[in-house]
């Protein structure tokens, strides 16, 4: 832990008290709420985020939530259940989230590698709890359909792990009965859930759809049994050397192991980012060494077609499209300058920490009211950058799109 995590250190030494619980909620409640809202927006859209955010804030402050007419009950239940599950994990006396973070930091330090701060660690936990609640109550078919159809790899993996939890013993008993000569059973079982099921279920689903009468009256677990019927001795051979890759939704292959922290960093939702303003999540990625998916940003533009969202979308397109690192860095420099003009702090630049290209985040930049030449070019990036050239690249990107009508002259401050 660091000095910045003094509250967590006190919890580790003394345990939870009413005062420390209140301090935790005051400091980290926004991280939990923002993370829940982000996960909801990724799966249900952003139309109800403000109302759900108000609902979660009422829960945090111990107030009676106001009427939430017009919001799908499933979304409110999902938000409330995730909120409660996260707090249960945080506030329990033994093996709570603070203690888990302590072990994670110790392990990272022993391995001499970097580690994410607690806000990011907490955000990651929120996502896991959200996925847990998303899969509760799903039938076998719904779970298998999600494994086949979900685009987000982390969601697919979570469903695979849920299916394995339900049917591992059944699959093991069936395979041992069907193939008495089978060795390396655990490897084969993992292969069945992680490779065979995702690859074979779509064809099974089509076959069932073409013979609708075959699916009527089948008991729960029928689809898994049908998949086991298709599992052959050749499949056993393929799976005999297979190494499990999915743990609780995260892939842990050798190739991916070093990227786990990078993934967590990319998904992190900072405590200081304003609630209900999803575009800030993408600005934060653009300022960091990340490249958000322009398709995701465009979904936001379509739901909220305003100048700021279109500007973010154009920057995401350019950053993905630029081949040279210098071009990307110049674009980041402009974004830093632009973001620094928002919610300008009363204290100005005095007393603020020095910024470097490696330390840039949204909350460190917003409100800094940076000067282009002195602060951005000379101070942060240590080179001359033509702001007008970057602005022209952005303008052309927008004018060539369907959103050209939204282009107006932006005042981004004086040089």
Secondary structure, 3 states (H helix, E strand, C coil): CCHHHHHHHHHHHHCCCHHHHHHHHHHHHHHHHHHHHHHHHHHHCCCCHHHHHHHHHHHHCCCCCCCCCCCCHHHHHHHHHHHHHHHHHHHCCCCCHHHHHHHHHHHHHHCCCCCCCHHHHHHHHHHHHHHHHHHCCCCHHHHHHHHHHCCCHHHHHHHHHHHHHHHHHHHHHHHHHHCCCCCCHHHHHHHHHHHHHHHHHHHHHHHHHHCHHHHCCCCCCHHHHHHHHHCCHHHHHHHCCCCCCEECCEECCHHHHCCHHHHHHHHCCCCCCCCCCCHHHHHHHHHCCCCCCHHHHHHHHHHCCCHHHHHHHHHHHHHHHCCCHHHHHHHHHHHHHHHCCCCCCCCCCCCCCCCCCCCCCHHHHCCCCCCHHHHHHHHHHCCCCCHHHHHHHHHHHHHCCCCHHHCCCCCCCCC
